[in-house]
Structures are given as structure tokens and as C-alpha cells.
Amino acid sequence: MVGAGGSGKPSGPGDVYFEFTQLGGQMRVAAIDAATGIEVIVITPVTASQIQMQNLALAKLKRRLSQNVGQ
């Protein structure tokens, strides 16, 4: 789980859940925003570090959440 920054203003997701599933030489990483239930999926090489995988998935989730703000 990852928390958002402490600026007091929502700058992205709050609590985020990560799920890792290895598929051969690839890793499927799901990032789920706890507040909204919005989920994104990224596929990474298994040679990437866990923090690299999480950062990629988190960046995609933030982008997805920012797209929903105007709707």
C-alpha cells in the first residue's frame, strides 16, 4: 500500500493496493485505488525491481484518476 503526499490537497491516489502475478518472463502488476476501486494493469519484465514495477503502475493509475476528475 502507498499513501499520498501530506500537502493536504489531493494530488493523486490515497491508499493503493498492488497485485503481482508472474506470467512466464513477464509480471502483471495491478494498481487499485482503494477509494474509488479504479484499477489499472501494466506488464513489466520480471527483471525489473518491485519498486520500478510499482512506480510504473502508480503513474498509470494517477493518469487514469486525473482523467476522471473532469468527468
Number of C-alpha atoms within 10 A of each C-alpha: 12 13 10 14 12 8 7 7 8 10 13 18 21 16 13 21 16 18 12 16 11 13 12 8 9 14 20 17 22 21 26 22 22 14 10 10 11 15 18 20 18 17 17 20 14 15 11 11 11 14 9 12 22 22 13 17 24 26 14 17 24 17 13 15 19 14 10 10 7 6 5
